[in-house]
Amino acid sequence: MQNVAIIVLLLFGITFLGVLSNRYKFPFPIVLVLFGIAISLIPGLPEIALSPEVVFLIFLPPLLYAAAWNTSWHEFKYSLKPITLAAVGLVLLTTIVVAIGARMLIPDISWPTAFLIGAIVSPPDAVAATSVTKGLGLTPRLITILEGESLVNDASGLIAYKYALAAVAAGNFLFWNAGMNFLVVSAAGIVIGLLVGYALRMIHKKFICDSIIEVTLTLLTPFASYLLAEHFHFSGVLAVVASGLYLSFHSSEIFSHQSRVMAYTVWEVVIFILNGLIFILIGLQLKSVMSGIEGEGYPVDVLMWYGFLISLLVIAVRFVAIVPNLLPKSFARAFSRKKDLSGRHMIVFSWAGMRGVVSMAAALALPLTLDDGAPFPHRNLIIYLTFCVIFSTLVLLGFTLPWVIRKLKLEPHSIVAEEYEVRTEVVKRAISHIEENFSLVQDELLNNIKSKYEVKFNRLQKTDLPANYFGGGKVLPGSIFNEFTQLQIDVIGVERDSLNQLHRNGRASEEIIRKIERELDLEETRLSLDMYQD
């Protein structure tokens, strides 16, 4: 009961911090981590153990699924090469460099343990990247690469972690065996995710007609993908990402407007709670981390030095690999080959390498003992170094990212022009459909329904909305009113088809598609409720 009470109090605190974060424009994850650290220092406060199984199973699948759902498949595919280089190549490079640094810096540490440290701190966090970069006006392509990297690199980081952990236990490491297994585990995870996505797409289309059941199934989908892949020892992370991207792309054909309205609302609340809890729990781990390392005889100044240097290595590797002219064969060539990202964008990308949930969970998942009963080497030190990297990258880089963007004088990206073009095409097609197919409808209904879309078109041309929407204010009889409402619902279907066609052709960004789709869902819901009942 005590833990339940603490969780409830934390949820109240998270809600209050959310209000402060929105009001004063602070990145929400950073505020939560700092708050967690602050309350962990309160004397007499009971420790809250963050079980890695809880993080991997309860937190990770829905958070990754939500991030994948809001990622455009067209933009993801367009940026696949830089995403792959960052999510796989940069993670492995960071693992190697940090391992070398840890081996040289820390006395008596073995190569397998050094590689384990590198694998744990190498993958940036999807939740942190999405939260910290939100509202900064970055270009859609840069956002896509950041989010795509964070979605995929959890898999590569955890796979590297798995083999490094096995090497610590066995005392040796076979590079080629690990490399082949990496490819198999990744590919099989993606296949399982796509199969789960396809199966659920068929279930949604053919068997489910209740909004509550549909929304419930969306909450279960990421867990189904993750558990199935992990059962066969494949990548559960990539399975969740594959399912999310696949079902998001086909969402327009499998969900009703009622289900979408309900699902977006439910998921926003769920993700807010999960984000809040996980980052505040990371902050609360400071007390247990420090109490665990006190008995190992490390002086405080030495610990601070270790944490500073490992964090510096993690940050420096990303800058050297990404920023142009710092490395002859830079990752930046792949990022800027389409000439839509400059060197200043590369600096922002490098600055946005925050660590978070996955790194802390991986560190806490280390076993207490080896197979022979001996204590796991340097376990508390590894957890401490992981916390230092999370704190330094999340707080230092996250807090200063808006300042860096201002100093680089990056032009804030605006989607107004693109949104205007998409809305104009949708409205024009709706008006054409009315003119071509509604010629036999009563003049009064035809004028009303057509004027509605002409109003939309005029608003797009920056004219004022007419004072009387329908004109005259005449009360229509029930049957005529129902016919008029049904005509509006039919034309909304035309708008939706136009929007889906733009979506499938990749001619509009995911943000605009989802915004207009939500407006249509809400309007259709309102019209359905307005239907006159005899």
C-alpha angles and dihedrals in degrees: 000000000000092000091047091052091049091050091051091050090048090052090054089049092049091052092050091047089050089057091050092045092053093045098047097030097239118155104260099222092053092051090050095050092049091047090049091052091048096052092042087064092058107113115245096017109141115244117251111214113216105212112210090216089059092050095045094046108027103031109025103054098051093041093051092042092053091049091049091047091057093047117096112236091211093053091043091052092045090055097037096119098054090040091054093045092050097040096046110014097040093043092052092044090051090048092053096044094046090047091054091046093049092047091053095041106043119059119234095010116140126225094249090052091047091052089048090057090049093049093050097051098036104084118076115222124257095208094049094046093050094045098044096045094046113118096008094114096240119165115268093241093055091047090049092052092047093048093041091050091050092049096051103032093066087068095049092044094049092046090051088047091052094054094042089052090050089049091053090054095043098036094230140072130212107203098192093047091051091047094054092045089050091059093046095047092047097046093045091049091053092048092051091048092052092047091051090047092051093047092051091045089057092046092051093048101044109027113023124077101152119094095212092053091047093052091046089053091052088056091052096045099081091049091050092052094044097046095044093051093044091049089064091041094251129128109293090183094059090043091057092046092049092049092048095050092045097048093042090056091051097037094108092063100042105042129065120225090254091053093049094050091049095042095052091049094047094045093049090056094044094049092046091054095044093047091049096048097045096050095043090048089053088057091048091058091074093087095051092043093054094043089052095052098044093082095055096075100242113150114235094241091051091050091050090049092050092048092048095049096045090048090048091051092051092051095041095052091057093050095046093048097044111031112083119250094019092092124024095226097037128180084233091081090069092045097051101034090108090052094234097109124059133202089266089058088052090056090053091048091051091047092053096065097118120166124213144126102018096046093051093046092049091051093049090047091066110118120248093230140020123244091270092055096255117136114266106261116256093344096151092044091052091052090048093050090048091053090049091053092048092048096046097045096041099043103029098039096031096051094046098043095090089049091050091051091052092047092050088052094226112180108243110245115242124196094194095104094046092046090051092054094047094047092046093053093047093049093045091053090049092052091048090051091052092050094047101041109025099060093116094051119107111276093238092054093042093052092047096049093043093047089055092062093039086057089053090050092048091050088055088056088056096255124141122264110255114257093235110045098196099022124238097027091239115170110234123215115255098257093047091045091053091049091050091048092048091051089054090050090050092052090047085059088056091050089049092051090051091050092048091051091053088048094051092046091050092236097133135044121256092243093058094042092053093045094053092040090055091050090052091047092052092046092049091048090052093049092049090054090047094058110122113247119210 
